[in-house]
Amino acid sequence: MDDDETEAVHLRRIDPTQNMRRFYVLAVQPTLFGGASIIRNWGRIGTKGQSMMETFDAQEEATNALARLARAKRRRGYLNADATGSG
């Protein structure tokens, strides 16, 4: 596994006009049985949020799913956490 593949994706969506301050974090982690899992964490910025884990048989399946989820969130207005401004 390369470090690039396991690097977490941190996204934020901030819209003061709608009182919206959300985060979404995606990460791929290996399982004990040779597969990989996507760990998702989301919620309002400043809260613990919710978590969900989805397991795949192969690392490449998990990596593809992570890319697909990140694309979908970006289409909905989420930006990389380091690129977001105050609004």
N, C-alpha and C positions, 0 to 999 in steps of 0.2 A: 504494500500500500504506500502510495506517495503521500507526502504531507499536504500537497495541493488538493488531493481528493478528500482528505479528512478535515480540511479547514472549514470552520463554521461560517455560515452566511448570516450576517446581522442586518436586518432591514427595519426601517421605521417609516411610519406615515403620520405626519403632523399637519393638521388643518385647523388653525385657530377659529375659523368661521363656523366650523361644525363641532368645536370643543373635542377634537379627535387627536389623541396622542397614543399611538399604538406601536408595538414592537412585534417582530416575528424573527425567531432564530431557528435555523436549520443546521443540523450537523450529522455527519455519517460516522458511526462507530462500529468496530468489528464485534461480532458475536463470538461466543465460546465454541461454536460449531462450524466455523469457517465462513459464515455468511456476514451480512452487514445489516445494521439498523439505521433508520433515519430517526433522529430525535427532534421533535418539533416543540417549540415553546413560544407561546403568544399571549398577548394581553395588553392592558393599558400600561404605558410607561409609568414606573414607580410602584407597580404591583408585582407579585410573584408570577401571576399569569397561570395559564394552563399548559399541560404537557401531554404529548402523545408519542408513542413509539411504533414504528412500522418496520417489520423485519423482512429481509430479502435473502434469497439463497446465495446470491453472488454480489460481490463488491460493485461490479459495473452496473447491475440493476439498481442498486441503491444510489449510486452516483447519478445515473440518468434520471431517477425519480426526484432527487434533490434539485437538479437543474430544471426540471419541469415545474416543480413547485415554486422555485425562485422566480422563474419567468412569469408564472401566473400571478404571483404577488406583485411583481414589478408592473404588470399590466394594470393592476388595481390601484396603482399610485404609490406603492412602497419604494423607498430609495435606500441605498446603502447607508448604514448608520453614520459612517464618517463623512458622507456627502450631504446629509440633511442639514438645513439651516434652521432658523427659528420659525419658518413658515413658508 
